[in-house]
Amino acid sequence: MAIADFPDTVNIKVGDELLISPNLTLGNGAYNPEEFTYEWYSYDYSTGNDSKARIFLGKELTLKTIPKMLVGQYRSYLKVTHVTTGRIWSYKYILNIDGTFGKVGWFVLSAKDEKAHLDYFQDDPKNWNSNGTVYRDINTFWNDQITNTSIDFQGEPVSMEIFYNRDPVVPAVKSYLYVNTKSQTYKINQSDGFTYNSVKNNFKNETASGSPASAEFLSPSDDFANLAYKDNNIYSYYYMLNKYYNVPLNNNPNGTVYRVAPFIAMPMGNFYLYSMYYDMDAKRFMRTFYTSARGTVVNFQSGDFSTADTKMDMVWMSHTAAFNGQTVAILKKDSQYFLVRINFTANGAVSLHSVTDVTSILTDLSSAKHFALDNKYGYLFYVANDKLYQFEMDTKTLKVAKNLNGRKVSLLKSERLVRLHPSSGYSINFTARMDPVLYSIILGTYDEGSPNTSGKVEFLHVQGLMGDLIQTIKPMEGFGIVKDVQYTDMVS
Protein backbone atom coordinates (compact mmCIF):
# COMPACT_ATOMS: atom_id res chain seq x y z
CA MET A 1 0.00 0.00 0.00
CA ALA A 2 1.35 3.42 -0.99
CA ILE A 3 0.68 6.61 0.95
CA ALA A 4 0.80 10.22 -0.28
CA ASP A 5 0.28 13.60 1.39
CA PHE A 6 1.73 12.14 4.56
CA PRO A 7 4.32 14.33 6.31
CA ASP A 8 7.59 13.25 7.87
CA THR A 9 7.25 15.97 10.51
CA VAL A 10 4.35 18.08 11.77
CA ASN A 11 4.88 21.25 13.81
CA ILE A 12 2.00 22.79 15.76
CA LYS A 13 1.52 25.09 18.75
CA VAL A 14 0.14 23.73 21.99
CA GLY A 15 -3.64 23.74 21.77
CA ASP A 16 -3.70 24.05 17.96
CA GLU A 17 -5.53 21.69 15.63
CA LEU A 18 -3.62 18.77 14.11
CA LEU A 19 -4.81 18.05 10.55
CA ILE A 20 -3.38 15.28 8.30
CA SER A 21 -5.25 14.07 5.18
CA PRO A 22 -3.29 11.20 3.58
CA ASN A 23 -4.14 9.41 0.34
CA LEU A 24 -3.80 5.61 0.21
CA THR A 25 -3.53 3.43 -2.90
CA LEU A 26 -3.03 -0.28 -3.49
CA GLY A 27 -0.79 -1.66 -6.18
CA ASN A 28 -3.74 -3.14 -8.06
CA GLY A 29 -5.72 0.08 -7.71
CA ALA A 30 -8.55 -1.65 -5.86
CA TYR A 31 -8.36 0.33 -2.61
CA ASN A 32 -11.72 0.47 -0.82
CA PRO A 33 -11.57 2.57 2.38
CA GLU A 34 -14.46 0.63 3.93
CA GLU A 35 -12.29 -2.53 3.98
CA PHE A 36 -9.79 -0.94 6.38
CA THR A 37 -9.63 0.46 9.92
CA TYR A 38 -7.41 3.36 10.92
CA GLU A 39 -5.70 4.28 14.14
CA TRP A 40 -3.63 7.38 14.86
CA TYR A 41 -1.48 7.48 17.98
CA SER A 42 1.60 9.07 19.53
CA TYR A 43 4.03 7.98 22.23
CA ASP A 44 4.95 10.05 25.26
CA TYR A 45 7.84 8.22 26.94
CA SER A 46 8.25 10.99 29.53
CA THR A 47 5.59 9.19 31.57
CA GLY A 48 8.24 6.65 32.63
CA ASN A 49 5.59 3.97 32.13
CA ASP A 50 5.45 2.28 28.72
CA SER A 51 1.90 1.08 29.34
CA LYS A 52 0.74 4.71 29.67
CA ALA A 53 2.96 6.16 26.95
CA ARG A 54 0.59 5.54 24.05
CA ILE A 55 -1.80 8.42 23.25
CA PHE A 56 -4.77 7.71 20.99
CA LEU A 57 -5.53 10.53 18.53
CA GLY A 58 -8.17 9.30 16.06
CA LYS A 59 -9.75 6.46 14.10
CA GLU A 60 -10.63 8.03 10.75
CA LEU A 61 -8.33 8.19 7.69
CA THR A 62 -8.23 11.98 8.00
CA LEU A 63 -6.86 13.06 11.35
CA LYS A 64 -8.48 16.24 12.68
CA THR A 65 -8.04 16.78 16.40
CA ILE A 66 -6.59 19.04 19.08
CA PRO A 67 -4.02 16.87 20.87
CA LYS A 68 -4.29 17.07 24.66
CA MET A 69 -0.51 16.98 24.86
CA LEU A 70 2.19 19.18 26.37
CA VAL A 71 5.10 20.85 24.63
CA GLY A 72 7.52 18.22 23.31
CA GLN A 73 8.49 15.89 20.47
CA TYR A 74 6.43 12.72 19.92
CA ARG A 75 6.97 9.65 17.75
CA SER A 76 3.63 9.23 16.03
CA TYR A 77 2.00 6.68 13.75
CA LEU A 78 -0.88 5.89 11.45
CA LYS A 79 -1.83 2.20 11.64
CA VAL A 80 -3.95 0.82 8.77
CA THR A 81 -5.50 -2.67 9.13
CA HIS A 82 -7.29 -4.71 6.48
CA VAL A 83 -10.46 -5.98 8.14
CA THR A 84 -10.61 -9.34 6.35
CA THR A 85 -6.98 -10.41 6.19
CA GLY A 86 -5.69 -8.63 9.28
CA ARG A 87 -2.72 -7.27 7.34
CA ILE A 88 -1.24 -4.11 8.91
CA TRP A 89 0.58 -1.12 7.39
CA SER A 90 2.26 1.39 9.69
CA TYR A 91 3.42 4.91 8.79
CA LYS A 92 5.61 6.99 11.06
CA TYR A 93 5.91 10.77 11.49
CA ILE A 94 7.29 13.13 14.14
CA LEU A 95 4.89 15.46 15.93
CA ASN A 96 6.50 18.59 17.42
CA ILE A 97 4.43 20.68 19.81
CA ASP A 98 5.78 23.98 21.07
CA GLY A 99 4.54 27.27 22.51
CA THR A 100 3.03 28.35 25.81
CA PHE A 101 -0.34 29.36 27.15
CA GLY A 102 -0.82 33.11 27.43
CA LYS A 103 -1.18 34.34 31.00
CA VAL A 104 -4.03 36.78 30.39
CA GLY A 105 -7.62 35.79 29.76
CA TRP A 106 -10.81 34.34 31.19
CA PHE A 107 -11.35 30.96 32.81
CA VAL A 108 -14.86 29.50 32.64
CA LEU A 109 -15.79 26.68 35.01
CA SER A 110 -18.85 24.66 34.06
CA ALA A 111 -20.60 21.41 34.94
CA LYS A 112 -21.48 18.67 32.47
CA ASP A 113 -23.39 15.88 34.19
CA GLU A 114 -22.03 17.37 37.46
CA LYS A 115 -18.45 16.89 36.19
CA ALA A 116 -16.09 19.89 36.27
CA HIS A 117 -14.88 21.34 32.95
CA LEU A 118 -12.46 24.25 32.68
CA ASP A 119 -12.14 26.30 29.49
CA TYR A 120 -9.72 29.16 28.86
CA PHE A 121 -10.30 32.14 26.57
CA GLN A 122 -6.82 33.56 26.09
CA ASP A 123 -6.68 37.31 25.53
CA ASP A 124 -4.45 39.16 23.08
CA PRO A 125 -2.46 42.08 24.58
CA LYS A 126 -2.40 43.66 21.10
CA ASN A 127 -6.20 43.60 20.98
CA TRP A 128 -7.57 43.48 24.53
CA ASN A 129 -10.85 41.67 25.24
CA SER A 130 -10.79 39.91 21.87
CA ASN A 131 -10.41 36.42 23.43
CA GLY A 132 -9.14 35.01 20.17
CA THR A 133 -7.59 31.71 21.30
CA VAL A 134 -9.81 29.20 23.07
CA TYR A 135 -8.62 26.13 24.95
CA ARG A 136 -11.35 23.66 25.84
CA ASP A 137 -10.82 21.49 28.93
CA ILE A 138 -7.49 23.21 29.41
CA ASN A 139 -6.76 21.18 32.55
CA THR A 140 -6.22 18.14 30.31
CA PHE A 141 -3.15 19.91 28.90
CA TRP A 142 -1.67 20.27 32.40
CA ASN A 143 0.12 17.37 34.08
CA ASP A 144 0.48 16.77 37.78
CA GLN A 145 4.24 16.79 38.32
CA ILE A 146 3.88 14.00 40.89
CA THR A 147 1.80 11.49 38.90
CA ASN A 148 2.67 12.78 35.40
CA THR A 149 -0.99 12.49 34.45
CA SER A 150 -3.31 15.28 33.36
CA ILE A 151 -5.43 17.01 35.98
CA ASP A 152 -8.84 15.40 36.33
CA PHE A 153 -11.03 17.49 38.62
CA GLN A 154 -12.86 15.33 41.13
CA GLY A 155 -16.22 16.46 42.47
CA GLU A 156 -18.91 18.80 41.20
CA PRO A 157 -17.54 22.27 40.36
CA VAL A 158 -18.37 25.13 42.72
CA SER A 159 -16.18 28.22 42.27
CA MET A 160 -12.80 29.70 41.32
CA GLU A 161 -10.47 32.42 42.55
CA ILE A 162 -7.18 33.94 41.34
CA PHE A 163 -4.62 35.82 43.43
CA TYR A 164 -0.94 35.91 44.37
CA ASN A 165 -0.12 33.77 47.37
CA ARG A 166 2.66 32.13 49.39
CA ASP A 167 2.68 29.27 51.87
CA PRO A 168 5.30 27.52 54.05
CA VAL A 169 5.96 24.86 51.40
CA VAL A 170 6.25 27.30 48.45
CA PRO A 171 7.28 30.64 49.98
CA ALA A 172 7.99 32.27 46.60
CA VAL A 173 5.33 34.69 45.35
CA LYS A 174 3.17 33.03 42.70
CA SER A 175 -0.16 33.75 41.06
CA TYR A 176 -2.52 30.82 41.61
CA LEU A 177 -5.76 29.71 40.02
CA TYR A 178 -7.85 27.99 42.69
CA VAL A 179 -10.55 25.62 41.42
CA ASN A 180 -13.01 24.57 44.12
CA THR A 181 -15.16 21.47 43.76
CA LYS A 182 -17.41 19.85 46.35
CA SER A 183 -14.60 17.47 47.29
CA GLN A 184 -11.31 19.30 46.68
CA THR A 185 -9.54 22.62 46.10
CA TYR A 186 -7.00 22.58 43.25
CA LYS A 187 -4.20 25.14 43.21
CA ILE A 188 -2.70 25.80 39.75
CA ASN A 189 0.50 27.83 39.47
CA GLN A 190 -0.23 30.53 36.87
CA SER A 191 3.12 32.29 37.20
CA ASP A 192 5.16 29.30 35.99
CA GLY A 193 3.04 28.44 32.97
CA PHE A 194 0.03 26.76 34.62
CA THR A 195 1.96 24.04 36.39
CA TYR A 196 0.57 21.77 39.08
CA ASN A 197 2.19 19.70 41.79
CA SER A 198 -0.31 17.86 43.99
CA VAL A 199 2.17 17.85 46.90
CA LYS A 200 3.61 21.35 46.73
CA ASN A 201 0.44 23.02 45.42
CA ASN A 202 -1.82 21.51 48.04
CA PHE A 203 -4.47 23.67 49.70
CA LYS A 204 -3.77 21.93 53.01
CA ASN A 205 -0.34 23.58 53.00
CA GLU A 206 -2.15 26.81 53.81
CA THR A 207 -3.71 25.33 56.95
CA ALA A 208 -2.26 24.96 60.43
CA SER A 209 -3.43 21.36 60.87
CA GLY A 210 -5.13 20.24 57.64
CA SER A 211 -8.51 21.89 58.20
CA PRO A 212 -10.36 22.91 56.17
CA ALA A 213 -9.20 20.37 53.60
CA SER A 214 -10.86 22.41 50.84
CA ALA A 215 -12.99 25.53 50.37
CA GLU A 216 -16.36 26.28 48.85
CA PHE A 217 -15.14 29.72 47.89
CA LEU A 218 -12.24 32.07 48.60
CA SER A 219 -12.23 35.83 49.09
CA PRO A 220 -8.79 37.48 48.92
CA SER A 221 -8.25 41.12 49.82
CA ASP A 222 -4.59 41.37 48.79
CA ASP A 223 -1.56 39.22 48.03
CA PHE A 224 -1.19 36.46 50.67
CA ALA A 225 -4.37 37.64 52.47
CA ASN A 226 -7.56 35.63 52.13
CA LEU A 227 -10.74 34.32 53.71
CA ALA A 228 -11.96 30.78 52.98
CA TYR A 229 -15.55 29.61 53.42
CA LYS A 230 -16.47 25.99 54.11
CA ASP A 231 -19.54 24.35 55.70
CA ASN A 232 -20.88 27.59 57.27
CA ASN A 233 -17.46 28.41 58.72
CA ILE A 234 -15.08 31.19 57.73
CA TYR A 235 -11.29 30.96 58.02
CA SER A 236 -8.55 33.59 57.84
CA TYR A 237 -5.12 33.48 56.15
CA TYR A 238 -2.46 36.19 56.39
CA TYR A 239 0.96 34.91 55.40
CA MET A 240 2.99 37.91 56.59
CA LEU A 241 1.85 37.20 60.17
CA ASN A 242 2.30 33.42 59.82
CA LYS A 243 -1.45 33.17 60.21
CA TYR A 244 -2.83 30.05 58.48
CA TYR A 245 -6.33 28.60 58.23
CA ASN A 246 -7.08 27.15 61.65
CA VAL A 247 -9.87 27.91 64.13
CA PRO A 248 -12.74 29.56 62.24
CA LEU A 249 -13.42 33.24 62.85
CA ASN A 250 -17.00 32.38 63.77
CA ASN A 251 -15.91 30.94 67.09
CA ASN A 252 -17.32 31.95 70.47
CA PRO A 253 -15.15 32.43 73.59
CA ASN A 254 -16.64 29.24 75.03
CA GLY A 255 -15.33 27.16 72.11
CA THR A 256 -18.60 26.81 70.20
CA VAL A 257 -19.19 28.17 66.71
CA TYR A 258 -22.14 29.85 65.01
CA ARG A 259 -23.19 29.42 61.39
CA VAL A 260 -22.04 31.92 58.78
CA ALA A 261 -24.16 32.73 55.70
CA PRO A 262 -22.36 31.94 52.39
CA PHE A 263 -21.52 35.57 51.59
CA ILE A 264 -18.50 37.78 52.29
CA ALA A 265 -18.53 41.54 51.74
CA MET A 266 -14.96 42.69 51.17
CA PRO A 267 -13.77 45.99 49.66
CA MET A 268 -11.36 45.76 46.73
CA GLY A 269 -7.98 47.50 47.16
CA ASN A 270 -8.07 46.42 50.80
CA PHE A 271 -4.68 45.51 52.26
CA TYR A 272 -5.77 44.46 55.74
CA LEU A 273 -8.44 41.85 55.08
CA TYR A 274 -11.30 44.11 56.20
CA SER A 275 -14.38 41.97 55.73
CA MET A 276 -18.01 41.63 56.73
CA TYR A 277 -20.12 38.49 57.10
CA TYR A 278 -23.43 37.44 58.67
CA ASP A 279 -24.16 35.30 61.73
CA MET A 280 -27.13 33.13 60.73
CA ASP A 281 -27.87 32.05 64.29
CA ALA A 282 -27.83 35.38 66.14
CA LYS A 283 -28.93 37.23 62.96
CA ARG A 284 -26.28 39.92 63.11
CA PHE A 285 -23.63 41.50 60.91
CA MET A 286 -20.04 40.71 61.88
CA ARG A 287 -16.72 42.21 60.81
CA THR A 288 -13.11 41.10 60.86
CA PHE A 289 -9.64 42.15 59.72
CA TYR A 290 -6.16 40.68 59.37
CA THR A 291 -5.29 40.24 63.07
CA SER A 292 -8.75 39.02 64.16
CA ALA A 293 -8.99 35.75 66.05
CA ARG A 294 -12.80 36.00 65.90
CA GLY A 295 -15.37 38.28 64.35
CA THR A 296 -16.76 41.34 66.14
CA VAL A 297 -20.33 42.60 66.01
CA VAL A 298 -21.28 45.47 63.69
CA ASN A 299 -23.42 47.64 65.97
CA PHE A 300 -25.55 50.39 64.40
CA GLN A 301 -29.15 51.40 65.08
CA SER A 302 -31.75 52.97 62.81
CA GLY A 303 -35.19 53.15 64.36
CA ASP A 304 -36.19 49.61 65.30
CA PHE A 305 -33.44 48.08 63.16
CA SER A 306 -30.12 47.00 64.65
CA THR A 307 -27.25 45.48 62.69
CA ALA A 308 -26.33 43.63 65.92
CA ASP A 309 -29.75 41.96 66.13
CA THR A 310 -31.66 42.22 62.87
CA LYS A 311 -34.21 39.51 63.71
CA MET A 312 -34.11 38.71 59.99
CA ASP A 313 -32.76 35.99 57.71
CA MET A 314 -30.03 36.72 55.20
CA VAL A 315 -31.06 36.32 51.55
CA TRP A 316 -27.92 37.71 49.90
CA MET A 317 -25.00 40.06 50.55
CA SER A 318 -22.10 41.53 48.60
CA HIS A 319 -19.93 44.63 48.26
CA THR A 320 -19.58 47.33 45.61
CA ALA A 321 -16.72 49.75 44.97
CA ALA A 322 -19.33 52.43 44.19
CA PHE A 323 -20.21 55.04 46.84
CA ASN A 324 -16.57 54.80 48.05
CA GLY A 325 -17.34 51.23 49.13
CA GLN A 326 -20.60 49.78 50.39
CA THR A 327 -21.93 46.48 51.71
CA VAL A 328 -25.40 45.74 50.36
CA ALA A 329 -27.62 43.01 51.80
CA ILE A 330 -31.16 41.77 51.32
CA LEU A 331 -32.80 40.49 54.50
CA LYS A 332 -36.13 38.78 54.97
CA LYS A 333 -38.58 38.86 57.87
CA ASP A 334 -41.72 36.81 57.35
CA SER A 335 -42.93 37.95 53.91
CA GLN A 336 -41.11 41.31 53.96
CA TYR A 337 -37.79 42.12 52.33
CA PHE A 338 -35.36 44.83 53.41
CA LEU A 339 -32.41 46.36 51.58
CA VAL A 340 -29.61 47.16 54.02
CA ARG A 341 -26.73 49.41 52.93
CA ILE A 342 -23.65 49.75 55.12
CA ASN A 343 -20.84 52.10 54.11
CA PHE A 344 -17.66 50.01 54.18
CA THR A 345 -14.47 51.47 52.73
CA ALA A 346 -11.13 49.90 51.80
CA ASN A 347 -9.56 51.43 54.92
CA GLY A 348 -12.10 49.68 57.14
CA ALA A 349 -14.41 52.61 57.98
CA VAL A 350 -17.97 51.42 58.66
CA SER A 351 -21.30 53.25 59.09
CA LEU A 352 -24.94 52.42 58.47
CA HIS A 353 -26.26 54.07 55.32
CA SER A 354 -29.91 53.03 55.15
CA VAL A 355 -32.54 50.34 55.67
CA THR A 356 -35.35 50.20 53.10
CA ASP A 357 -38.43 48.02 52.88
CA VAL A 358 -38.30 46.88 49.23
CA THR A 359 -41.09 44.31 49.39
CA SER A 360 -43.35 46.32 47.07
CA ILE A 361 -40.49 47.95 45.10
CA LEU A 362 -38.49 45.01 43.74
CA THR A 363 -40.74 42.99 41.43
CA ASP A 364 -40.83 39.20 41.98
CA LEU A 365 -38.13 39.44 44.66
CA SER A 366 -39.53 36.40 46.48
CA SER A 367 -38.60 34.22 43.47
CA ALA A 368 -35.19 35.80 42.82
CA LYS A 369 -32.28 33.34 42.76
CA HIS A 370 -29.25 35.36 41.63
CA PHE A 371 -28.00 38.83 42.60
CA ALA A 372 -25.06 41.09 41.74
CA LEU A 373 -23.80 44.66 42.24
CA ASP A 374 -21.89 46.63 39.66
CA ASN A 375 -18.70 48.37 40.80
CA LYS A 376 -19.08 51.76 39.08
CA TYR A 377 -22.63 52.93 39.76
CA GLY A 378 -23.69 50.52 42.46
CA TYR A 379 -26.76 49.22 40.63
CA LEU A 380 -28.37 46.11 42.08
CA PHE A 381 -29.13 43.35 39.58
CA TYR A 382 -31.24 40.26 40.19
CA VAL A 383 -32.91 37.49 38.19
CA ALA A 384 -36.55 36.55 38.60
CA ASN A 385 -39.21 35.05 36.33
CA ASP A 386 -37.16 35.04 33.11
CA LYS A 387 -35.94 38.61 33.52
CA LEU A 388 -32.77 40.39 34.60
CA TYR A 389 -33.78 43.40 36.70
CA GLN A 390 -31.70 46.52 37.35
CA PHE A 391 -32.31 48.72 40.42
CA GLU A 392 -30.99 52.20 41.18
CA MET A 393 -30.84 52.15 44.97
CA ASP A 394 -30.81 55.93 45.55
CA THR A 395 -33.72 56.89 43.30
CA LYS A 396 -35.43 53.52 43.84
CA THR A 397 -35.86 53.10 40.09
CA LEU A 398 -36.38 49.57 38.77
CA LYS A 399 -36.30 48.37 35.17
CA VAL A 400 -36.00 45.17 33.15
CA ALA A 401 -32.43 45.18 31.87
CA LYS A 402 -32.72 42.01 29.79
CA ASN A 403 -35.31 39.41 28.87
CA LEU A 404 -33.86 35.91 29.18
CA ASN A 405 -36.19 34.24 26.67
CA GLY A 406 -36.47 30.99 28.59
CA ARG A 407 -32.77 30.49 29.26
CA LYS A 408 -31.92 29.42 32.79
CA VAL A 409 -29.44 31.46 34.82
CA SER A 410 -26.61 29.68 36.63
CA LEU A 411 -24.34 32.67 37.34
CA LEU A 412 -24.69 36.40 37.98
CA LYS A 413 -21.69 38.34 39.26
CA SER A 414 -19.34 41.26 38.76
CA GLU A 415 -15.63 40.52 38.59
CA ARG A 416 -13.64 41.17 41.74
CA LEU A 417 -9.91 41.63 41.22
CA VAL A 418 -7.07 41.77 43.73
CA ARG A 419 -4.16 43.40 41.85
CA LEU A 420 -6.04 45.13 39.02
CA HIS A 421 -8.80 46.54 41.27
CA PRO A 422 -10.54 49.81 40.29
CA SER A 423 -8.23 52.08 42.31
CA SER A 424 -5.02 50.45 41.07
CA GLY A 425 -2.81 52.61 38.87
CA TYR A 426 -3.03 50.12 36.04
CA SER A 427 -6.84 50.06 35.96
CA ILE A 428 -7.01 53.85 36.09
CA ASN A 429 -4.52 54.32 33.24
CA PHE A 430 -5.63 51.46 30.97
CA THR A 431 -9.40 51.87 30.90
CA ALA A 432 -9.85 50.43 27.39
CA ARG A 433 -8.72 47.07 28.72
CA MET A 434 -10.00 47.21 32.29
CA ASP A 435 -13.38 48.98 32.09
CA PRO A 436 -15.21 46.06 30.42
CA VAL A 437 -13.57 43.66 32.90
CA LEU A 438 -14.30 45.60 36.09
CA TYR A 439 -17.59 47.24 35.20
CA SER A 440 -19.59 44.51 33.51
CA ILE A 441 -22.23 42.25 34.99
CA ILE A 442 -21.33 38.68 34.06
CA LEU A 443 -24.33 36.52 33.17
CA GLY A 444 -24.13 32.74 32.77
CA THR A 445 -27.11 30.99 31.16
CA TYR A 446 -28.02 27.67 29.58
CA ASP A 447 -30.84 25.92 27.73
CA GLU A 448 -32.56 23.49 30.07
CA GLY A 449 -33.00 21.00 27.22
CA SER A 450 -29.26 20.78 26.49
CA PRO A 451 -27.41 21.75 29.67
CA ASN A 452 -24.10 20.10 28.70
CA THR A 453 -23.55 22.13 25.53
CA SER A 454 -25.63 25.31 25.68
CA GLY A 455 -23.83 27.20 28.44
CA LYS A 456 -23.16 30.84 27.58
CA VAL A 457 -21.37 33.75 29.27
CA GLU A 458 -22.30 37.36 28.50
CA PHE A 459 -20.48 40.48 29.70
CA LEU A 460 -23.01 43.27 30.12
CA HIS A 461 -21.10 46.56 30.42
CA VAL A 462 -22.99 48.85 32.80
CA GLN A 463 -23.79 52.41 31.70
CA GLY A 464 -24.65 55.53 33.70
CA LEU A 465 -28.16 56.92 34.16
CA MET A 466 -29.59 53.40 34.03
CA GLY A 467 -28.67 53.20 30.34
CA ASP A 468 -28.93 50.00 28.32
CA LEU A 469 -26.31 47.36 29.00
CA ILE A 470 -23.66 47.03 26.26
CA GLN A 471 -21.72 43.92 25.25
CA THR A 472 -18.12 45.14 24.93
CA ILE A 473 -16.64 41.65 25.33
CA LYS A 474 -17.79 39.02 22.85
CA PRO A 475 -20.07 36.39 24.45
CA MET A 476 -18.50 33.01 25.13
CA GLU A 477 -20.40 29.81 24.35
CA GLY A 478 -20.16 26.03 24.26
CA PHE A 479 -20.09 25.26 28.00
CA GLY A 480 -22.03 23.12 30.37
CA ILE A 481 -23.86 24.82 33.25
CA VAL A 482 -21.61 27.78 34.05
CA LYS A 483 -20.54 27.85 37.70
CA ASP A 484 -17.93 30.61 37.74
CA VAL A 485 -15.87 32.95 35.56
CA GLN A 486 -12.51 34.43 36.56
CA TYR A 487 -10.12 36.90 34.93
CA THR A 488 -6.42 36.11 35.32
CA ASP A 489 -5.74 39.40 37.20
CA MET A 490 -2.28 39.83 35.67
CA VAL A 491 -0.85 42.85 33.86
CA SER A 492 0.43 40.77 30.93
HELIX and SHEET records of a PDB file:
HELIX    1   1 PRO A   33  GLU A   35  5                                   3    
HELIX    2   2 TYR A   45  THR A   47  5                                   3    
HELIX    3   3 ASP A   50  ALA A   53  1                                   4    
HELIX    4   4 ILE A  138  PHE A  141  5                                   4    
HELIX    5   5 PHE A  203  GLU A  206  5                                   4    
HELIX    6   6 TYR A  239  LEU A  241  5                                   3    
HELIX    7   7 ALA A  322  ASN A  324  5                                   3    
HELIX    8   8 LEU A  365  SER A  367  5                                   3    
HELIX    9   9 GLY A  425  ASN A  429  1                                   5    
HELIX   10  10 THR A  431  LEU A  438  1                                   8    
SHEET    1   A 2 ALA A   2  ALA A   4  0                                        
SHEET    2   A 2 ASN A  23  THR A  25 -1                                        
SHEET    1   B 5 THR A   9  LYS A  13  0                                        
SHEET    2   B 5 ILE A  88  ASP A  98  1                                        
SHEET    3   B 5 GLY A  72  HIS A  82 -1                                        
SHEET    4   B 5 PHE A  36  TYR A  43 -1                                        
SHEET    5   B 5 ARG A  54  GLY A  58 -1                                        
SHEET    1   C 2 LEU A  18  ILE A  20  0                                        
SHEET    2   C 2 LEU A  63  THR A  65 -1                                        
SHEET    1   D 4 THR A 133  TYR A 135  0                                        
SHEET    2   D 4 LYS A 115  GLN A 122 -1                                        
SHEET    3   D 4 GLY A 105  LYS A 112 -1                                        
SHEET    4   D 4 ILE A 481  TYR A 487 -1                                        
SHEET    1   E 3 PRO A 157  ASN A 165  0                                        
SHEET    2   E 3 LYS A 174  THR A 181 -1                                        
SHEET    3   E 3 THR A 185  ASN A 189 -1                                        
SHEET    1   F 3 PHE A 217  ASP A 222  0                                        
SHEET    2   F 3 ALA A 225  LYS A 230 -1                                        
SHEET    3   F 3 ASN A 233  TYR A 238 -1                                        
SHEET    1   G 3 SER A 275  ASP A 279  0                                        
SHEET    2   G 3 ARG A 284  THR A 288 -1                                        
SHEET    3   G 3 THR A 296  VAL A 297 -1                                        
SHEET    1   H 2 GLN A 301  SER A 302  0                                        
SHEET    2   H 2 PHE A 305  SER A 306 -1                                        
SHEET    1   I 4 ASP A 313  THR A 320  0                                        
SHEET    2   I 4 GLN A 326  LYS A 333 -1                                        
SHEET    3   I 4 GLN A 336  PHE A 344 -1                                        
SHEET    4   I 4 VAL A 350  ASP A 357 -1                                        
SHEET    1   J 4 HIS A 370  LEU A 373  0                                        
SHEET    2   J 4 LEU A 380  ALA A 384 -1                                        
SHEET    3   J 4 LYS A 387  GLU A 392 -1                                        
SHEET    4   J 4 THR A 397  ASN A 403 -1                                        
SHEET    1   K 4 LYS A 408  SER A 414  0                                        
SHEET    2   K 4 SER A 440  TYR A 446 -1                                        
SHEET    3   K 4 GLY A 455  HIS A 461 -1                                        
SHEET    4   K 4 ILE A 470  PHE A 479 -1                                        
END                                                                             
